[in-house]
Amino acid sequence: MTRAHAALPCACEDGSHRQRRAVHRATPGNRPGEVPRAAPAGQRVPAADRPAARRRDPRADGADLGALLGTDPRRVAVGRLAGAVPHRQPRRRAARRLRGPAGRPVRRPDGAQAARPAVDPRAARGGHRPARRGDRPRLRDHRRDRRDAVHRLAAAHRRARGLAGPDRLTGAPTVGIRDYYRQFEAVPAEEVNRGLREEAQERRRSALSRVEPLDLSVTTWPEYPPSRVVDAITYAARRGLHRYQERQGGELRGELAHALGLEPGRVVVGDGSAQLMTAAAHALLAPGDELVTPWPGYPLHPIVARAAQGVAVPVPGFSVDALLRAVNERTRIVALANPNDPTGELLRRGELARLLTALPERVVVVLDEALRDYVTAEERDAALHLTAEHPRLLVFRTFSKAWGLAGLRCGYAVGGPDAAALLEQLEPSLGLGDLAVAGVLEAVRHHAGLPAQRAAVITAQRARLLEAVAGLPLTVTPSQANVLWIGARGHSGGDLAEHLQRAGIAVRSGGPLGDPARIRLTVPHRPQDVERVARALETAVA
C-alpha cells in the first residue's frame, strides 16, 4: 500500500495560512486481510505492488487430471474445480495407489480461481484474479482442505488390493489377500472338508450348551396374553387406580352367566379358585369336620381343610368307590380336581352323578375344574350341568391355566338354583380389583375361543410325546389334562427330576404330590420342546 502526503490548509487568526503536519492516507483499493481486487480498467498497478512471477509446473493446469477426477469434456483447469486433490501425500509412494499419471496433481491456491463466495465477484469480468499469499484464509479452496480425505483414500486402496508389507503402526509383517488365498492351493479338498465339518460340530456343541431352560413344573400357559387384554388392563390402570374397585363384580358375573347359559345368581367371581375354595371350606367346615380328597391329588385341598380347622383325609386312588368308602359321619366335604392334578385322570359325568347320588345329604362336593379346558373325552360343561340337578355340587374354575391370566388371580364358582345363599359367603369381602375385571372381561368378550385353541395344541403335543416315549421303560398314567404323571423303573421321582434338570428341563417331583416314585411333567406346547423332552427322558432311563 502506497502512502500519499497531503497538506491541509489552516486559517489562522491573522488570516494567513500555514501548513500543519502531513496526514498519511491509504490509497483506495485493498484493505488489510481482504482478497485483492482487480485493478480498475485503464489503471495499472505499480510494479512494486505486483506479486513476483513464479514458474509453473506444466502439469499444474490440470491437463492430466482426467484419470483421477474423471473425464471433463470442458477441459476445466484444476484451479477452477472446488476441492481438487492436494499435492502433498504424507506417505511415500502413496500416489501410486491413485489412478493415472496425475497421482500428484498440484492445486495452487495462488493460481487461477473461479468466482465463488468469499471471492471478489468483479474478478471474473476482467479475467482471473491473482490470489496473494497473505489472503489465503479467506479462500474456500485452501490447500490444506481435504488433505486427510485423500490420505485415507490412498490407504483404503492399499488395503482393498491386499498389498503385502509391514504394518504402518506396529511394523509387523502383513499378509496380502492374494497370499492368504494362495496358501490353500496345496491343501487337499478332503482336508478342507474335514476342517469345515469339525468347525460345524464345534458350533453345534456350543449352541447346545447354551440351550435355554425349559420350565415344565407349572401348569399355567407359558406365553403372553393377547394384546387387547393387556390394553384393557392398561386403560383400567390409568383410569381408575385412584378409586376403589367395584365390590360385587356384577358386570363380569353377568358376562360369565351369559356365556354359560345360567342365571347370574348361580355364579360368583373371586380372587382365583383358591380363594373361593378356601372361603367354601370356612363356610362348611366346623372344627373337627373332615374333608375327603383323592391322593395323589391337588395339594391345596388339604391346606384349605387345615386352614378351616378341619381334618384332611387323603384317599389312595382316583375312583368313586374309594371315595365312598372313606366317607363317615364326620365327613362334610369331598374335594377333588377333575381332571386330577397331578395324574390327569378324569371322572366322567356318569361317575360324578353316581357319587352325588350316593353321598349323604350333609356332604358337599367341591369340584375343581382348573384343567377342564384340556379334556377331550367329553363335553367341556358336562359336569357343570349337574349343578341343576344336585344342589350340593359346587364347580370351581379359573382363568389362570388355559386362559393364561394367572397374574390377575381371577376365578369363579357355579352352584345350583338353591345355592345363592352359600355363594354369597364365597365372595371377596372387598370385591375384585379393577385390573382383573378389565382383563377378564376383554378375554371373555373377544377371545372366548382361545382356551379351545390352546387345548387343541396341547392335545396334539401330548399324543406326540406319548408316542415318542412309548418304547422307554416308563410308567405313564392316561391323562386328560396338560400334565403327565411319569415314573421310571429303577429310578425315584427325585432322581428322574434331577436327570431332567441337568438337561435344562424343570419338572415337579412327585413326593409333595403323593407319590415319591413319580414326576409331574407339563406337556410343552411347541414341537421342538416335545422332541427335547423325549430325548432327555431317553437319556435319563438309559
N, C-alpha and C positions, 0 to 999 in steps of 0.2 A: 504494500500500500504506500503510495507516494503522499507527501505532505505539501500543502500549499501554504505559503506565508502571506497573510493579508493584514494590512494595517488599517485599523478602524479610526476614522477621524473623530475628534472630540472638540466641542465648542467650549472655550474657556470663558472666564469672566470678562476678560478684555476683548472678547470677540475673536481672538486669534485661534488658530487650530494647531494642535500638537499631536504627535504620534504616540499612542500607547504601545505596550509590548505586543508582540505578534501572537496571533491565535492560530493554532495548528488544526486544520480541518482535514477529515478523511475524504478522499476522493470518492465520488459516488461509484457504486459497484458492489463488491462483495463485502459482507460483514463477517466478522470473525466467527469461525465454526460453521459457516454455511458452504454449500456447494457453489463453486464459482460459476457465475453466469456467463453466457456467451456475450462477447463484445457487441455493442450496437453496430448496426450496419454503417459502413463507411468510417468506422473508428478503429484504429489499430491499437493493440495492447503493446505497451513499451517492451522492448526486448528484455529488460531486466526482470520483468514480471512473468515472462513466459517460462513454462517448465522446460527443463533441458530435454533435448531429444534423446530417445533411448532406442537401442537396436532391438528389433523384434525377431522373435523366433518365427521362421516361415510357417510352422505348424500352429502358431498361436491364434490365427484367424479362424480355426475350426475347419480346415479343408478336409481332414481325415476323421472327423468325429462321427461320420455316419455309421461306422462299425460299432460304436458304443451306444450312441444316443438314438440310433435308428435312422432310417433314410429320411432326409429332409429335402423335399422337392424344391423348396425355395432357396436352398443353399444359404441359410442364415448363418452369420458369424457366431462363434462361441460366445463372445462378449454380449451378444444380444439375447441369449437364452437364459431365462431365470433358473438359477440352481444348476449351473454347469458343474461338471465334475472337477474338484480341485486337483491340482497337480502334485501336491505333497502326499505321497504314500508313506506312512510311517514304517512299513515293513519292506524289507529288501525283497526284490523280485515279485512284489505283490502285483505289479502291473501286468505280469504275465498271465494272471488269472482272469484278466478282463479281455473282452473281445477286440480283435482287430489291432492294427498298428497304432491306434490312438489311445493306448493304455495310459499314457502320461500326458493328457492334454493340459494346456495351460490356460487358465481363466484369469485374465489380467484385470484386477479391479481398477487399474488406471487405463484400461483400453476403451474401445468404443462401447457406449452404453445406450440402450434404447430408453425413450421417455417412459417413466412409470412413477408411482407415488414416491415422494421424498426426493425427486429429481426435478430440476428446473424444466417445466414443460416447454419453455421457449427454445431449449437447445435443439429440439428436433427440426425446427424450421430452418435454422442456419447450418445444419449439419450435426455431426456427432460431437458431443461436448467432451473435452479432455478433463478427466477426473483427477483432481490434485490429491496427493498422498495425505495431506493433513485432514481431508474431509471424508475419509473412508467410513467412519462410524455412522454417517448419515446415509450411506448407500445400502440398499437392500441386499445386493449381491456381494456382500463382503467375502473375502477369500477364505475366511475361517468357517463359513457356513457349510454344513453338511460334510465336514471332513470325516467325522466319525462314521456317518452312514456309509460312505464309500469304503472306509476301512473294514467295516463289518461285512459289506458286500463281498469284498475280496476274500475275507476269511471264510464266509459261507461257501463260496465257490470251491475253496480248497478242501473243506470238509466234505461237501457233497460229492466231489470227484474222488474222494478216498485216497489222497496223495499220502504216501508214507513219509515219515520224517520225525524228528524229535518234537516233543510237546513244547509249546512256547513257554508255559509256566513252570512245569516240573523238569523239563529236559529229558524225560523218559522216552524211549523209542515207541512210536505208534505204528500200528499195522493198517495199511490201506485196505480199502474194501475189496480190491482185486486179490491182494494177498490172502485176505480172510477166506474167500471162496476157493482160492487155488489149493488150500490145504485139504479140501475134501475130494480132490480129483483122484487121489490114490487110495481112498478109503473104499472098501468093497461095499456093495449095496446091502449084503446081509448084516454087516456090522452096523451100518447106519440104521437099518430097520430094528435091529436088536436094541440099539440105544434109544430109539424112539419108543419102543414098547416098554422099556424099563422106566422111562420118564412118565409115560402114561399110567403105569401101575403105581408109581410113587404118588402121582397126583390123585389117583383114586383112593389110595390108602390115606392120604392126608384129608381128602374130603370126607371119607367115612369116619375118621377120628374126630371130625368137627360136627357130627350129626346132632341136631337139636334134640333136647329131651322131649319125650312123649309122655304126657300125663294121662294115664288111664285109670286113675284112682278115684275120680269123681264122676258122678252121673249127669252132670249138667252139660248143656250143649256148648262146645268149645269156641264157637265163632261169635262175632259181634251181632247184636240185634239189627233189624232193618233201620235204615237211616231215618225213615219217617217217625219211628218210635223215639229215636234219640232226639229228633227235632221237637216232638211234642213235649218231651221231658224238659228240654232246654227252655222252651217257651213258658212252661209252667213255672220253672225256677225263676225266670226273670220277671214273671208277672206277679207271683204270689208268695214269695218266701217271707215277706214281712207280715203275713197274716196267718191265722190258724186255719188248719185244713177242715174239709167237710167231715163231720163226725159220722154220719150214717153211711156214706158211700152209696147214696141212693141211685145215682146215675150209673155207676158201674154194676150195681146189683141188678138194675133193670135191664142193662145190656146183656148180662150173663143169663138172666132168666129168659130173655127173648131168644138167645142163641140155643138154649137147652130146651125150649118149649115148656117152661114151668112158670108158675106164679112167682112173682118177686118175693112173696113171704116165705117161700121154701128155700131161699138162697141167702147166705150170709157171707160177707167177704171179711178177710182179716189179714194180719201181717204174716202171711205164709201159712201153709197147712200145719206146720209145727206149733204155731201159736194157737190155732184153732183146736188141735187135738189136746194140747195142754189145758186149754180152757174147758174142754169137754171132760177131761179126767177130773178136774177140780169140781165140776158141777155134778158129776155122777158118783164119784168115789167118796166114801166115808173112811175114816181111819180103820185100817184092817181089812177093807174090801180087796178083792183080788181082780187082777187084770190078766187074762189068759192070752198068750200070743205064741205063734209058731216060732220054732228055733231050729236052725239059724234063721234069723229074721232081722227086721229093721231095728237097730239098737235104740232108736228114740222111744219106742213103746215101753220098755222097762223104765226108762228115765222119767217119763211123764207119770207113771204109776207111783214111783217113789216121791216125786215132787208133790203129789196129792196125798201123801201119807198112806198110799195103798201098797199092795203086795203084788209084784210081778211073778207070774207063773209061766216059765218057758215050757213049751210042749215040743218034744222032738218030732220032726217031720212036718209035712205040709199037706194035711188031709182033714176032711170034715170029721171023720171018726175019731182021730186023735184029739181034736179039739173038744168034741163032745165028751170024751172020757175024762178030760181034765176039769170039766165044769162041776161045781158043787154049790152048796147053799151060800157060800161067801162070794161067789163069782158075780161081778157086776158088769164087767166089760170084756168082750172078746175083740181084740185088736189084731188086725192082720193087713199086711201090704199085699195088694193084688194088682199086677204081678208082684211076687215076693222079691224083696231086696234083702239078700244078695243072690238068691238062687235063680230068679227069673221064672219060677213056677207060677201057674195060673189056676185059680179056682173059677170054673165057668159058671154061668148064670144058674144052671140047674143045681150045681153043687151048693152054691150060695143060698138058693131057695130052700134046699133041704136043711142046711144049717139053721137058717132063720126059723123054720117051722119047728125044729126040734129043741130049740133053746127055750128056757123058761121065760116068763113074761118080764121078769126083772132085769134080764141081761140085754144090754145094748151092744150091737155090732158096730165097731168103728172100722170102716173100710178105707184104707189109704190107697188111693189110685194115682200116686205121683207119676208112675211109669205106664199109665194106661194107654197113652198115645202110641206106644210101640207094639201093642197087641194086634195080631193078625188072625188069631183063631176065632174071634167072634166080633160082633159089633162093638164099637167104642163105648156106647152108652147102654150096653146090655144090662150091666149090674145097676146102673143108675136108675133104670126104670123100675127096679124092685122097690124103690122107696115109696112108690104109690100104693103098694100092697102091704108093706111091712113098715109100720111107723117106728120100730126100734132099730132101723138101719140109718146110719149117718155115713155119707160118702164125702171124702175129703180129696181135693185136687189142688194143684199148684201150678204156677207159671214159671217155675224155676228150671224144669227139665227140658222137655221138647220145645217149649216156648223160648228158652234161653234168656229169661229175665230174672235170674237168681238174685241180682243185686237190688231189685225192687222189693223183695220179700213180700209177695202178694199171693194169696190163695183164697179158696172159697170152699164152703161146705153146703151140702144139699141134704135136706131131710124130707120126711113125709108131710102130708097135709096137716097133721096134728102136731108137728114138731116146732111150731113157730115160737112157743114159749122157751123151749130149750135152745133154739138157735139164737135168740136174743141174748142169752147168757154167754155166748161164744164171741160176741163182737168185741173188738178192742175198746178199751174204756175211752180213749181219746180219738178213735176213728183212724182212718188211713191217711197217710201222707199224700199231699197233692201230687208229688212227683210219681209215686206208684200208681195213683189213679190215672194220671195223664198218660203214662206209658202203656198201661194195660188196656185202657180204653182204645188207644190208637191201634194196638195189636189186635184186639178183638174185632174192631170195625173194619180194618183194612188188610189184615194179614191172617184171616181166620183159617186159611188153608195151609199155613206154614208148618204146624205140627205134623200134619199128614204127609207133607213133602219130606220132612226130615225123617219121619218114621219109615217111609219107603226106602230112603238111603240106608238107614241102619239095618233094616231087614235084609237088604241085598248084601251088605258087607258082613253081616252076621252069618249068612249062608256061605259066603266065600271063605270066611275064617274057619268055620266048622269043617268045610271040605278040605282045607289046607292042612288041618291038624288031625284028620281022621285016621291016618296011619301011625300016629305017635302014641306012646303008652300013657295017654291022658284019660282022665275021667271028667266028662263034661255033662252037666245037668241040662236037659232040654229047657230052653229059655224062650219066653215071650216078652222079654224086656231088652234093654240095651246093655245088659250085663251078662257075663258068662261066669259060672261057678265051676272052677277048674281045679282038679287035683292030679298029681303025678305020682306014679308008683315009685316007691323008694325015696321020695322027697317030701319034706314037710312044706306047709304053706310058706313058712318063713324063708326056707332055702330057695324055693321057686321064686319068691318075690325078690330075693337078693340076686339071683341069677339075672332076672329081667332088669333089675336096677343097674347092674353093670353094663347092660346093653342100652342104657338110656331110657328104659321104659318103666314108669312108675305104676304100680298096681296096689290094691288093698289086700293086706294079709287077712286070712280068714279067721284068725284067733279071736279078735274082738267081735266078730260077727257070728260066732257059734261053732266053727269047725277049724281047728288049727291045721288040718291037713289040706286045706283049700286056699285058693286066692279068688278074689273078685276082680274081674277084668272088664272094663268098659269097652264096648265094641267101638273101634275107631270108625270115623265117617269117611276117610279117604282110602282109596285102594292101595296107595303106596304104604300107608301105615299098617294096613292089614298084612301085606307081604312082610313088612319088617317084624311084626309081632309073630307071625308064623315061623320065620327064621330064628327068632330069639327063643321061642318055645322048643324048637327042634334042637337048638344048641344046648338049652338048659337040661333037657332029658337025655341027651346023648351020653 
